[in-house]
Amino acid sequence: MVFVHPGLCIRRFERKYLLSAVLQFMVRGPDSTALQHQVNQAMTQALEILGETDGVDYQTQQYNVHPVYSRRDDPETLEQPIWQAQQSLRLSSLDSPAVLAAVAELQAQGLQVQHLGYSLSPAAYRQASESLLEAAIASLQRKAQQTAQLLDKQQAEIIELSLNDGPNPGLRAMSMARTSADSAEMATPVAAPGRTTVTVSVSARALISP
């Protein structure tokens, strides 16, 4: 006979140590070409700063230029729109002080923080989920064997497993105030790691035989 276990869910709290930040440089004005030049200069300076920062991974993200209309029913506005140009970049590291110091430097250059928060690193998530999976399978094997004994059978063999391990919880966003590039000194932002839940759900079919 076949024994079907509807599912077993195991959870474990894990400390989040991977700090990630997303920053954006955005400008508005009537000349889209001049705005793109400003964006290019700002991002070049930002990449130079990050290139001198050890232990921080970074990458540029979306670059977008588009008109902004205050009133679409105004012919003058349609003919002479205000343009908006922007580009963002993402940085992350297990070295939190390095990320926070880099963010402060980028803020001083006029970039605005869009997100700043901790997540579980891929390696830590993989290690936790594998450990939970081992525990879940061992528990299902015990339950299948207990069921066989209750039915006066000798053997229970798991013949099918269904696994559902959720993805690594992503960036926890925190809204940050807009800052001015004219600030004489930029205070370093702060961030404290929290905990996240790693969950593994497993269901199984076991063959119970005499």
N, CA and C atoms as a LAMMPS dump frame, in Angstrom:
ITEM: TIMESTEP
0
ITEM: NUMBER OF ATOMS
630
ITEM: BOX BOUNDS ff ff ff
-5.0000000000000000e+02 5.0000000000000000e+02
-5.0000000000000000e+02 5.0000000000000000e+02
-5.0000000000000000e+02 5.0000000000000000e+02
ITEM: ATOMS id mol type element x y z
1 1 1 N 0.84 -1.194 0
2 1 2 C 0 0 0
3 1 3 C 0.881 1.254 0
4 2 1 N 0.272 2.352 -0.428
5 2 2 C 0.991 3.613 -0.504
6 2 3 C 0.484 4.557 0.581
7 3 1 N 1.405 5.072 1.37
8 3 2 C 1.09 6.034 2.422
9 3 3 C 1.468 7.43 1.911
10 4 1 N 0.529 8.368 1.986
11 4 2 C 0.769 9.727 1.532
12 4 3 C 0.791 10.66 2.736
13 5 1 N 1.91 11.345 2.925
14 5 2 C 1.997 12.36 3.981
15 5 3 C 1.71 13.712 3.353
16 6 1 N 0.7 14.436 3.832
17 6 2 C 0.277 15.671 3.167
18 6 3 C 1.328 16.774 3.157
19 7 1 N 2.237 16.758 4.105
20 7 2 C 3.268 17.787 4.081
21 7 3 C 3.818 18.091 5.465
22 8 1 N 5.073 18.425 5.498
23 8 2 C 5.755 18.788 6.733
24 8 3 C 6.48 20.099 6.491
25 9 1 N 6.271 21.045 7.364
26 9 2 C 6.877 22.371 7.218
27 9 3 C 7.801 22.627 8.403
28 10 1 N 9.055 22.939 8.103
29 10 2 C 10.043 23.223 9.14
30 10 3 C 10.589 24.621 8.921
31 11 1 N 10.691 25.384 9.999
32 11 2 C 11.197 26.759 9.929
33 11 3 C 12.368 26.946 10.878
34 12 1 N 13.222 27.889 10.502
35 12 2 C 14.339 28.23 11.37
36 12 3 C 14.68 29.702 11.172
37 13 1 N 14.965 30.371 12.278
38 13 2 C 15.373 31.77 12.206
39 13 3 C 16.856 31.851 11.875
40 14 1 N 17.178 32.734 10.948
41 14 2 C 18.568 32.955 10.564
42 14 3 C 18.866 34.447 10.626
43 15 1 N 20.073 34.765 11.042
44 15 2 C 20.514 36.156 11.1
45 15 3 C 20.826 36.653 9.692
46 16 1 N 20.383 37.859 9.377
47 16 2 C 20.632 38.439 8.058
48 16 3 C 21.885 39.314 8.126
49 17 1 N 22.878 38.975 7.31
50 17 2 C 24.141 39.689 7.373
51 17 3 C 24.53 40.373 6.064
52 18 1 N 23.836 40.114 4.98
53 18 2 C 24.181 40.725 3.694
54 18 3 C 23.476 42.079 3.593
55 19 1 N 24.262 43.148 3.612
56 19 2 C 23.698 44.492 3.543
57 19 3 C 23.724 44.971 2.092
58 20 1 N 22.583 45.423 1.606
59 20 2 C 22.459 45.892 0.223
60 20 3 C 21.863 47.295 0.216
61 21 1 N 22.265 48.054 -0.773
62 21 2 C 21.748 49.414 -0.931
63 21 3 C 21.52 49.685 -2.409
64 22 1 N 20.477 50.448 -2.696
65 22 2 C 20.203 50.922 -4.045
66 22 3 C 20.147 52.438 -3.991
67 23 1 N 20.97 53.082 -4.807
68 23 2 C 21.017 54.543 -4.852
69 23 3 C 20.726 55.011 -6.271
70 24 1 N 20.22 56.23 -6.363
71 24 2 C 19.828 56.764 -7.661
72 24 3 C 20.268 58.219 -7.789
73 25 1 N 20.735 58.561 -8.984
74 25 2 C 21.011 59.957 -9.298
75 25 3 C 19.951 60.416 -10.291
76 26 1 N 19.261 61.504 -9.968
77 26 2 C 18.158 61.977 -10.807
78 26 3 C 18.228 63.488 -10.95
79 27 1 N 18.022 63.968 -12.166
80 27 2 C 18.001 65.407 -12.439
81 27 3 C 16.849 65.717 -13.393
82 28 1 N 16.376 66.965 -13.327
83 28 2 C 15.316 67.427 -14.218
84 28 3 C 15.715 68.753 -14.853
85 29 1 N 15.244 68.981 -16.059
86 29 2 C 15.523 70.24 -16.735
87 29 3 C 14.998 70.216 -18.158
88 30 1 N 15.147 71.309 -18.878
89 30 2 C 14.591 71.409 -20.229
90 30 3 C 15.447 70.758 -21.307
91 31 1 N 16.741 70.509 -21.003
92 31 2 C 17.666 69.992 -22.011
93 31 3 C 18.028 68.546 -21.687
94 32 1 N 17.464 67.612 -22.427
95 32 2 C 17.686 66.194 -22.123
96 32 3 C 19.145 65.796 -22.329
97 33 1 N 19.815 66.398 -23.301
98 33 2 C 21.224 66.069 -23.55
99 33 3 C 22.1 66.498 -22.378
100 34 1 N 21.869 67.702 -21.88
101 34 2 C 22.64 68.192 -20.736
102 34 3 C 22.383 67.345 -19.498
103 35 1 N 21.141 66.906 -19.33
104 35 2 C 20.806 66.076 -18.17
105 35 3 C 21.541 64.741 -18.228
106 36 1 N 21.581 64.141 -19.418
107 36 2 C 22.282 62.866 -19.549
108 36 3 C 23.775 63.042 -19.27
109 37 1 N 24.318 64.176 -19.673
110 37 2 C 25.723 64.457 -19.366
111 37 3 C 25.938 64.505 -17.851
112 38 1 N 25.007 65.129 -17.126
113 38 2 C 25.11 65.191 -15.671
114 38 3 C 25.04 63.798 -15.056
115 39 1 N 24.108 62.997 -15.561
116 39 2 C 23.978 61.634 -15.041
117 39 3 C 25.259 60.846 -15.299
118 40 1 N 25.778 60.958 -16.504
119 40 2 C 26.993 60.218 -16.842
120 40 3 C 28.159 60.628 -15.948
121 41 1 N 28.286 61.922 -15.706
122 41 2 C 29.366 62.394 -14.831
123 41 3 C 29.187 61.87 -13.404
124 42 1 N 27.967 61.951 -12.897
125 42 2 C 27.703 61.513 -11.526
126 42 3 C 27.967 60.023 -11.359
127 43 1 N 27.541 59.232 -12.329
128 43 2 C 27.737 57.788 -12.213
129 43 3 C 29.197 57.413 -12.394
130 44 1 N 29.918 58.156 -13.23
131 44 2 C 31.355 57.904 -13.368
132 44 3 C 32.063 58.145 -12.05
133 45 1 N 31.722 59.241 -11.371
134 45 2 C 32.313 59.53 -10.064
135 45 3 C 31.928 58.462 -9.041
136 46 1 N 30.664 58.012 -9.1
137 46 2 C 30.209 56.987 -8.153
138 46 3 C 30.976 55.687 -8.351
139 47 1 N 31.197 55.302 -9.601
140 47 2 C 31.924 54.059 -9.866
141 47 3 C 33.386 54.183 -9.468
142 48 1 N 33.945 55.371 -9.582
143 48 2 C 35.318 55.58 -9.114
144 48 3 C 35.412 55.397 -7.605
145 49 1 N 34.422 55.919 -6.895
146 49 2 C 34.389 55.75 -5.435
147 49 3 C 34.283 54.277 -5.073
148 50 1 N 33.37 53.569 -5.734
149 50 2 C 33.173 52.155 -5.413
150 50 3 C 34.365 51.314 -5.841
151 51 1 N 35.035 51.736 -6.911
152 51 2 C 36.211 51.004 -7.353
153 51 3 C 37.345 51.052 -6.343
154 52 1 N 37.343 52.059 -5.486
155 52 2 C 38.363 52.19 -4.446
156 52 3 C 37.9 51.627 -3.106
157 53 1 N 36.704 51.03 -3.099
158 53 2 C 36.149 50.454 -1.872
159 53 3 C 36.317 48.943 -1.904
160 54 1 N 37.079 48.407 -0.976
161 54 2 C 37.335 46.967 -0.936
162 54 3 C 36.149 46.211 -0.343
163 55 1 N 35.882 45.042 -0.919
164 55 2 C 34.906 44.125 -0.334
165 55 3 C 33.456 44.446 -0.601
166 56 1 N 33.172 45.359 -1.524
167 56 2 C 31.786 45.716 -1.831
168 56 3 C 31.5 45.4 -3.298
169 57 1 N 30.497 44.598 -3.531
170 57 2 C 30.06 44.298 -4.898
171 57 3 C 29.093 45.382 -5.355
172 58 1 N 29.18 45.755 -6.622
173 58 2 C 28.298 46.813 -7.116
174 58 3 C 28.009 46.612 -8.599
175 59 1 N 26.904 47.158 -9.034
176 59 2 C 26.528 47.115 -10.446
177 59 3 C 25.573 48.26 -10.747
178 60 1 N 25.678 48.799 -11.951
179 60 2 C 24.741 49.833 -12.369
180 60 3 C 23.425 49.176 -12.761
181 61 1 N 22.35 49.944 -12.62
182 61 2 C 21.033 49.432 -12.972
183 61 3 C 20.367 50.39 -13.965
184 62 1 N 19.076 50.432 -13.955
185 62 2 C 18.322 51.098 -15.007
186 62 3 C 18.737 52.558 -15.242
187 63 1 N 18.892 52.895 -16.522
188 63 2 C 19.171 54.26 -16.985
189 63 3 C 17.941 54.686 -17.776
190 64 1 N 17.338 55.795 -17.364
191 64 2 C 16.07 56.181 -17.98
192 64 3 C 16.014 57.688 -18.194
193 65 1 N 15.552 58.103 -19.383
194 65 2 C 15.344 59.513 -19.7
195 65 3 C 13.945 59.645 -20.289
196 66 1 N 13.124 60.543 -19.72
197 66 2 C 11.761 60.683 -20.215
198 66 3 C 11.216 62.076 -19.888
199 67 1 N 10.241 62.533 -20.662
200 67 2 C 9.639 63.837 -20.379
201 67 3 C 8.67 63.757 -19.208
202 68 1 N 8.565 64.858 -18.489
203 68 2 C 7.626 64.958 -17.369
204 68 3 C 6.664 66.105 -17.679
205 69 1 N 5.388 65.769 -17.785
206 69 2 C 4.38 66.777 -18.128
207 69 3 C 3.593 67.161 -16.887
208 70 1 N 3.601 68.437 -16.552
209 70 2 C 2.802 68.895 -15.421
210 70 3 C 1.333 68.988 -15.812
211 71 1 N 1.093 69.398 -17.065
212 71 2 C -0.284 69.496 -17.569
213 71 3 C -0.308 69.031 -19.021
214 72 1 N -0.945 67.909 -19.263
215 72 2 C -1.001 67.381 -20.617
216 72 3 C -1.973 68.146 -21.512
217 73 1 N -2.811 68.986 -20.908
218 73 2 C -3.759 69.766 -21.712
219 73 3 C -3.21 71.143 -22.07
220 74 1 N -1.943 71.391 -21.689
221 74 2 C -1.32 72.677 -21.98
222 74 3 C -0.406 72.519 -23.196
223 75 1 N -0.723 73.148 -24.336
224 75 2 C 0.095 72.999 -25.551
225 75 3 C 1.551 73.397 -25.333
226 76 1 N 1.77 74.454 -24.551
227 76 2 C 3.146 74.895 -24.314
228 76 3 C 3.949 73.841 -23.561
229 77 1 N 3.29 73.181 -22.6
230 77 2 C 3.953 72.125 -21.836
231 77 3 C 4.307 70.956 -22.743
232 78 1 N 3.411 70.617 -23.664
233 78 2 C 3.66 69.505 -24.564
234 78 3 C 4.797 69.817 -25.529
235 79 1 N 4.899 71.063 -25.949
236 79 2 C 5.939 71.442 -26.893
237 79 3 C 7.297 71.605 -26.221
238 80 1 N 7.306 72.044 -24.984
239 80 2 C 8.556 72.254 -24.256
240 80 3 C 8.505 71.517 -22.907
241 81 1 N 8.597 70.211 -22.951
242 81 2 C 8.482 69.439 -21.705
243 81 3 C 9.722 69.572 -20.829
244 82 1 N 9.53 69.267 -19.565
245 82 2 C 10.646 69.123 -18.636
246 82 3 C 11.098 67.668 -18.701
247 83 1 N 12.398 67.473 -18.844
248 83 2 C 12.936 66.125 -18.95
249 83 3 C 13.474 65.649 -17.605
250 84 1 N 13.404 64.353 -17.427
251 84 2 C 13.969 63.737 -16.225
252 84 3 C 14.923 62.622 -16.654
253 85 1 N 16.133 62.648 -16.126
254 85 2 C 17.133 61.621 -16.416
255 85 3 C 17.593 61.007 -15.096
256 86 1 N 17.76 59.703 -15.085
257 86 2 C 18.127 59.032 -13.842
258 86 3 C 18.818 57.709 -14.132
259 87 1 N 19.666 57.324 -13.215
260 87 2 C 20.292 56.007 -13.253
261 87 3 C 20.534 55.575 -11.819
262 88 1 N 20.447 54.287 -11.581
263 88 2 C 20.634 53.764 -10.23
264 88 3 C 21.756 52.739 -10.219
265 89 1 N 22.243 52.465 -9.039
266 89 2 C 23.235 51.405 -8.869
267 89 3 C 22.959 50.671 -7.569
268 90 1 N 23.409 49.449 -7.535
269 90 2 C 23.19 48.582 -6.375
270 90 3 C 24.527 48.114 -5.842
271 91 1 N 24.687 48.138 -4.529
272 91 2 C 25.895 47.626 -3.908
273 91 3 C 25.519 46.731 -2.74
274 92 1 N 26.361 45.747 -2.467
275 92 2 C 26.079 44.809 -1.39
276 92 3 C 27.376 44.199 -0.88
277 93 1 N 27.348 43.791 0.373
278 93 2 C 28.522 43.166 0.976
279 93 3 C 28.151 42.607 2.343
280 94 1 N 28.932 41.625 2.782
281 94 2 C 28.826 41.144 4.155
282 94 3 C 29.551 42.082 5.107
283 95 1 N 30.339 42.998 4.545
284 95 2 C 31.061 44.007 5.336
285 95 3 C 30.169 45.238 5.457
286 96 1 N 29.339 45.265 6.48
287 96 2 C 28.37 46.349 6.647
288 96 3 C 29.013 47.73 6.752
289 97 1 N 30.07 47.911 7.571
290 97 2 C 30.677 49.246 7.648
291 97 3 C 31.158 49.758 6.294
292 98 1 N 31.675 48.864 5.454
293 98 2 C 32.149 49.294 4.135
294 98 3 C 30.985 49.779 3.276
295 99 1 N 29.855 49.073 3.329
296 99 2 C 28.678 49.489 2.561
297 99 3 C 28.171 50.842 3.054
298 100 1 N 28.056 50.987 4.353
299 100 2 C 27.517 52.222 4.92
300 100 3 C 28.425 53.416 4.626
301 101 1 N 29.748 53.194 4.689
302 101 2 C 30.681 54.284 4.381
303 101 3 C 30.575 54.676 2.906
304 102 1 N 30.433 53.675 2.034
305 102 2 C 30.296 53.961 0.602
306 102 3 C 28.991 54.701 0.317
307 103 1 N 27.929 54.299 0.989
308 103 2 C 26.641 54.973 0.809
309 103 3 C 26.755 56.443 1.209
310 104 1 N 27.43 56.716 2.322
311 104 2 C 27.596 58.099 2.766
312 104 3 C 28.361 58.92 1.727
313 105 1 N 29.406 58.338 1.146
314 105 2 C 30.168 59.047 0.113
315 105 3 C 29.308 59.331 -1.114
316 106 1 N 28.505 58.343 -1.491
317 106 2 C 27.648 58.511 -2.673
318 106 3 C 26.541 59.536 -2.412
319 107 1 N 26.022 59.549 -1.186
320 107 2 C 25.028 60.562 -0.838
321 107 3 C 25.636 61.962 -0.943
322 108 1 N 26.867 62.1 -0.503
323 108 2 C 27.535 63.397 -0.56
324 108 3 C 27.751 63.851 -2.001
325 109 1 N 27.751 62.879 -2.947
326 109 2 C 27.912 63.21 -4.358
327 109 3 C 26.576 63.5 -5.039
328 110 1 N 25.483 63.449 -4.266
329 110 2 C 24.181 63.788 -4.816
330 110 3 C 23.288 62.614 -5.116
331 111 1 N 23.752 61.381 -4.871
332 111 2 C 22.892 60.214 -5.092
333 111 3 C 21.922 60.072 -3.922
334 112 1 N 20.745 59.554 -4.213
335 112 2 C 19.711 59.392 -3.201
336 112 3 C 19.475 57.905 -2.936
337 113 1 N 19.365 57.573 -1.673
338 113 2 C 19.138 56.182 -1.289
339 113 3 C 17.686 55.805 -1.56
340 114 1 N 17.508 54.743 -2.3
341 114 2 C 16.167 54.204 -2.551
342 114 3 C 15.842 53.059 -1.59
343 115 1 N 16.824 52.227 -1.336
344 115 2 C 16.652 51.092 -0.42
345 115 3 C 17.948 50.86 0.345
346 116 1 N 17.793 50.431 1.58
347 116 2 C 18.941 50.051 2.401
348 116 3 C 18.459 49.009 3.399
349 117 1 N 19.03 47.816 3.361
350 117 2 C 18.562 46.797 4.287
351 117 3 C 19.348 45.511 4.18
352 118 1 N 19.093 44.626 5.12
353 118 2 C 19.795 43.352 5.212
354 118 3 C 18.965 42.223 4.619
355 119 1 N 19.66 41.23 4.098
356 119 2 C 19.018 40.005 3.642
357 119 3 C 19.946 38.844 3.958
358 120 1 N 19.441 37.649 3.798
359 120 2 C 20.252 36.456 4.015
360 120 3 C 21.09 36.21 2.763
361 121 1 N 22.371 35.985 2.941
362 121 2 C 23.233 35.755 1.782
363 121 3 C 22.851 34.429 1.119
364 122 1 N 23.068 34.291 -0.191
365 122 2 C 22.74 33.033 -0.871
366 122 3 C 23.404 31.82 -0.243
367 123 1 N 24.662 31.956 0.174
368 123 2 C 25.362 30.82 0.779
369 123 3 C 24.729 30.428 2.113
370 124 1 N 24.375 31.42 2.929
371 124 2 C 23.748 31.13 4.222
372 124 3 C 22.369 30.511 4.033
373 125 1 N 21.626 31.02 3.037
374 125 2 C 20.306 30.45 2.773
375 125 3 C 20.417 28.997 2.317
376 126 1 N 21.361 28.726 1.432
377 126 2 C 21.542 27.362 0.923
378 126 3 C 21.915 26.411 2.051
379 127 1 N 22.818 26.851 2.94
380 127 2 C 23.226 26.007 4.055
381 127 3 C 22.055 25.727 4.994
382 128 1 N 21.265 26.756 5.29
383 128 2 C 20.127 26.578 6.197
384 128 3 C 19.062 25.679 5.586
385 129 1 N 18.755 25.879 4.299
386 129 2 C 17.708 25.084 3.665
387 129 3 C 18.124 23.62 3.534
388 130 1 N 19.403 23.372 3.26
389 130 2 C 19.867 21.982 3.17
390 130 3 C 19.768 21.29 4.522
391 131 1 N 20.114 22.011 5.582
392 131 2 C 20.015 21.445 6.926
393 131 3 C 18.567 21.135 7.276
394 132 1 N 17.656 22.061 6.938
395 132 2 C 16.236 21.836 7.211
396 132 3 C 15.687 20.686 6.378
397 133 1 N 16.16 20.574 5.141
398 133 2 C 15.685 19.484 4.278
399 133 3 C 16.067 18.126 4.849
400 134 1 N 17.297 18.014 5.34
401 134 2 C 17.724 16.75 5.958
402 134 3 C 16.83 16.393 7.144
403 135 1 N 16.532 17.41 7.973
404 135 2 C 15.688 17.169 9.146
405 135 3 C 14.276 16.782 8.728
406 136 1 N 13.75 17.419 7.685
407 136 2 C 12.386 17.137 7.229
408 136 3 C 12.277 15.727 6.672
409 137 1 N 13.255 15.312 5.869
410 137 2 C 13.225 13.969 5.29
411 137 3 C 13.339 12.914 6.378
412 138 1 N 14.212 13.149 7.358
413 138 2 C 14.343 12.191 8.468
414 138 3 C 13.033 12.072 9.237
415 139 1 N 12.347 13.197 9.43
416 139 2 C 11.066 13.171 10.138
417 139 3 C 10.018 12.411 9.339
418 140 1 N 9.977 12.612 8.035
419 140 2 C 9.014 11.886 7.195
420 140 3 C 9.299 10.393 7.204
421 141 1 N 10.563 10.028 7.188
422 141 2 C 10.908 8.603 7.236
423 141 3 C 10.428 7.965 8.534
424 142 1 N 10.592 8.702 9.644
425 142 2 C 10.121 8.178 10.933
426 142 3 C 8.607 8.025 10.933
427 143 1 N 7.901 9.017 10.388
428 143 2 C 6.435 8.943 10.354
429 143 3 C 5.958 7.788 9.482
430 144 1 N 6.637 7.583 8.359
431 144 2 C 6.26 6.469 7.478
432 144 3 C 6.485 5.13 8.181
433 145 1 N 7.597 5.022 8.905
434 145 2 C 7.882 3.783 9.614
435 145 3 C 6.887 3.563 10.751
436 146 1 N 6.528 4.624 11.454
437 146 2 C 5.523 4.503 12.512
438 146 3 C 4.182 4.049 11.945
439 147 1 N 3.814 4.583 10.797
440 147 2 C 2.567 4.178 10.143
441 147 3 C 2.614 2.702 9.775
442 148 1 N 3.744 2.236 9.265
443 148 2 C 3.888 0.82 8.906
444 148 3 C 3.717 -0.072 10.128
445 149 1 N 4.306 0.336 11.248
446 149 2 C 4.185 -0.458 12.469
447 149 3 C 2.746 -0.505 12.961
448 150 1 N 2.023 0.606 12.858
449 150 2 C 0.618 0.626 13.272
450 150 3 C -0.231 -0.303 12.404
451 151 1 N 0.196 -0.508 11.185
452 151 2 C -0.526 -1.38 10.256
453 151 3 C 0.037 -2.798 10.249
454 152 1 N 0.918 -3.086 11.214
455 152 2 C 1.559 -4.404 11.314
456 152 3 C 2.344 -4.764 10.057
457 153 1 N 2.981 -3.757 9.488
458 153 2 C 3.848 -3.985 8.329
459 153 3 C 5.298 -3.809 8.768
460 154 1 N 6.195 -4.354 7.945
461 154 2 C 7.604 -4.364 8.328
462 154 3 C 8.435 -3.249 7.709
463 155 1 N 8.009 -2.76 6.572
464 155 2 C 8.879 -1.858 5.838
465 155 3 C 8.106 -0.671 5.275
466 156 1 N 8.73 0.502 5.325
467 156 2 C 8.178 1.71 4.712
468 156 3 C 9.296 2.391 3.932
469 157 1 N 9.074 2.548 2.652
470 157 2 C 10.092 3.135 1.778
471 157 3 C 9.516 4.358 1.061
472 158 1 N 10.165 5.501 1.236
473 158 2 C 9.715 6.712 0.553
474 158 3 C 10.024 6.585 -0.931
475 159 1 N 8.993 6.738 -1.745
476 159 2 C 9.168 6.573 -3.197
477 159 3 C 9.004 7.886 -3.961
478 160 1 N 8.508 8.921 -3.269
479 160 2 C 8.348 10.207 -3.953
480 160 3 C 8.384 11.34 -2.938
481 161 1 N 9.133 12.385 -3.272
482 161 2 C 9.233 13.565 -2.421
483 161 3 C 8.852 14.803 -3.227
484 162 1 N 8.143 15.701 -2.566
485 162 2 C 7.81 16.984 -3.171
486 162 3 C 8.339 18.073 -2.255
487 163 1 N 9.194 18.917 -2.801
488 163 2 C 9.888 19.923 -1.996
489 163 3 C 9.442 21.319 -2.395
490 164 1 N 9.205 22.139 -1.38
491 164 2 C 8.9 23.552 -1.611
492 164 3 C 9.709 24.369 -0.614
493 165 1 N 10.864 24.847 -1.077
494 165 2 C 11.667 25.726 -0.209
495 165 3 C 11.61 27.119 -0.8
496 166 1 N 11.057 28.025 -0.033
497 166 2 C 10.841 29.381 -0.516
498 166 3 C 12.15 30.068 -0.858
499 167 1 N 12.084 31.114 -1.682
500 167 2 C 13.291 31.843 -2.054
501 167 3 C 13.861 32.62 -0.884
502 168 1 N 15.115 32.988 -1.037
503 168 2 C 15.775 33.809 -0.023
504 168 3 C 15.023 35.118 0.128
505 169 1 N 14.54 35.438 1.339
506 169 2 C 13.885 36.731 1.514
507 169 3 C 14.78 37.86 1.045
508 170 1 N 14.212 38.735 0.255
509 170 2 C 15.031 39.761 -0.379
510 170 3 C 15.254 40.974 0.487
511 171 1 N 15.562 42.019 -0.193
512 171 2 C 15.912 43.255 0.471
513 171 3 C 14.728 43.797 1.259
514 172 1 N 14.975 44.126 2.52
515 172 2 C 13.983 44.805 3.325
516 172 3 C 14.182 46.302 3.148
517 173 1 N 13.237 46.949 2.497
518 173 2 C 13.427 48.354 2.138
519 173 3 C 13.16 49.271 3.323
520 174 1 N 13.938 50.336 3.389
521 174 2 C 13.706 51.397 4.352
522 174 3 C 13.754 52.706 3.588
523 175 1 N 12.719 53.505 3.687
524 175 2 C 12.702 54.78 2.99
525 175 3 C 13.691 55.73 3.642
526 176 1 N 14.46 56.401 2.798
527 176 2 C 15.471 57.322 3.293
528 176 3 C 15.131 58.73 2.838
529 177 1 N 15.452 59.705 3.662
530 177 2 C 15.171 61.093 3.313
531 177 3 C 16.067 61.546 2.175
532 178 1 N 15.565 62.441 1.334
533 178 2 C 16.368 63.005 0.273
534 178 3 C 17.419 63.923 0.886
535 179 1 N 18.594 63.916 0.279
536 179 2 C 19.683 64.707 0.819
537 179 3 C 20.215 65.654 -0.238
538 180 1 N 20.904 66.66 0.207
539 180 2 C 21.451 67.656 -0.707
540 180 3 C 22.923 67.408 -0.943
541 181 1 N 23.34 67.538 -2.21
542 181 2 C 24.743 67.356 -2.534
543 181 3 C 25.587 68.5 -1.989
544 182 1 N 24.936 69.599 -1.559
545 182 2 C 25.663 70.756 -1.046
546 182 3 C 25.983 70.627 0.443
547 183 1 N 25.571 69.515 1.062
548 183 2 C 25.835 69.345 2.492
549 183 3 C 27.333 69.359 2.734
550 184 1 N 27.769 70.075 3.77
551 184 2 C 29.195 70.174 4.06
552 184 3 C 29.747 68.831 4.491
553 185 1 N 28.955 68.064 5.21
554 185 2 C 29.418 66.77 5.69
555 185 3 C 28.229 65.824 5.754
556 186 1 N 28.411 64.629 5.225
557 186 2 C 27.331 63.651 5.201
558 186 3 C 27.548 62.636 6.313
559 187 1 N 26.604 62.524 7.233
560 187 2 C 26.679 61.521 8.285
561 187 3 C 26.496 60.14 7.672
562 188 1 N 27.214 59.174 8.201
563 188 2 C 27.103 57.803 7.712
564 188 3 C 25.751 57.22 8.129
565 189 1 N 25.012 56.612 7.194
566 189 2 C 23.733 55.999 7.565
567 189 3 C 23.961 54.806 8.487
568 190 1 N 22.92 54.409 9.175
569 190 2 C 23.016 53.271 10.089
570 190 3 C 22.03 52.193 9.654
571 191 1 N 22.374 50.955 9.965
572 191 2 C 21.497 49.819 9.667
573 191 3 C 21.854 48.694 10.621
574 192 1 N 20.84 48.022 11.135
575 192 2 C 21.058 46.928 12.078
576 192 3 C 20.461 45.647 11.503
577 193 1 N 21.22 44.548 11.504
578 193 2 C 20.695 43.3 10.959
579 193 3 C 19.602 42.716 11.84
580 194 1 N 18.602 42.131 11.207
581 194 2 C 17.552 41.441 11.946
582 194 3 C 17.604 39.951 11.657
583 195 1 N 16.497 39.285 11.865
584 195 2 C 16.423 37.851 11.591
585 195 3 C 15.365 37.602 10.529
586 196 1 N 15.55 36.528 9.796
587 196 2 C 14.584 36.128 8.798
588 196 3 C 14.26 34.651 8.989
589 197 1 N 13.165 34.2 8.421
590 197 2 C 12.742 32.811 8.569
591 197 3 C 13.023 32.039 7.298
592 198 1 N 13.747 30.946 7.432
593 198 2 C 13.964 30.021 6.325
594 198 3 C 12.983 28.868 6.499
595 199 1 N 12.217 28.585 5.465
596 199 2 C 11.169 27.575 5.556
597 199 3 C 11.355 26.513 4.477
598 200 1 N 11.209 25.254 4.875
599 200 2 C 11.242 24.139 3.935
600 200 3 C 9.989 23.299 4.161
601 201 1 N 9.232 23.069 3.092
602 201 2 C 8.034 22.235 3.166
603 201 3 C 8.242 20.998 2.29
604 202 1 N 7.975 19.831 2.866
605 202 2 C 8.18 18.571 2.141
606 202 3 C 6.962 17.686 2.325
607 203 1 N 6.477 17.127 1.238
608 203 2 C 5.444 16.092 1.296
609 203 3 C 6.001 14.834 0.659
610 204 1 N 5.426 13.683 0.994
611 204 2 C 6.01 12.426 0.533
612 204 3 C 4.961 11.347 0.307
613 205 1 N 5.322 10.404 -0.561
614 205 2 C 4.563 9.169 -0.748
615 205 3 C 5.498 8.018 -0.396
616 206 1 N 5.016 7.137 0.466
617 206 2 C 5.844 6.003 0.906
618 206 3 C 5.142 4.695 0.592
619 207 1 N 5.918 3.708 0.185
620 207 2 C 5.396 2.381 -0.103
621 207 3 C 5.544 1.533 1.16
622 208 1 N 4.431 1.079 1.696
623 208 2 C 4.432 0.25 2.898
624 208 3 C 4.178 -1.183 2.491
625 209 1 N 5.097 -2.053 2.884
626 209 2 C 5 -3.464 2.453
627 209 3 C 5.25 -4.392 3.632
628 210 1 N 4.8 -5.664 3.497
629 210 2 C 4.972 -6.64 4.6
630 210 3 C 6.434 -6.864 4.948
